[in-house]
């Protein structure tokens, strides 16, 4: 469950930070599994959304960050033109 979600622009990067209510101390394997599932779901959608976005063509990119309420990083990935080329 998402507790908070924020977005901020830093230059050409839009950083989207999500805080989730997830138990403390997830194993690296579980965090990797979570990151892969998120990546597979979000990247194609973000790429499709930015298909005709001129700013995306000029270097706009997104950083998705996920933390639990204890401050532990669960996932981080970047969606840019290069990542969209792999989808």
Secondary structure, 3 states (H helix, E strand, C coil): CEEEEEEEEECCEEEEEEEECCCCCCCHHHHHHHHHHHHHHHHHHHHHHCCCCHHHHCCCEEEEEEEECCCCEEEEEEECHHHHHCC
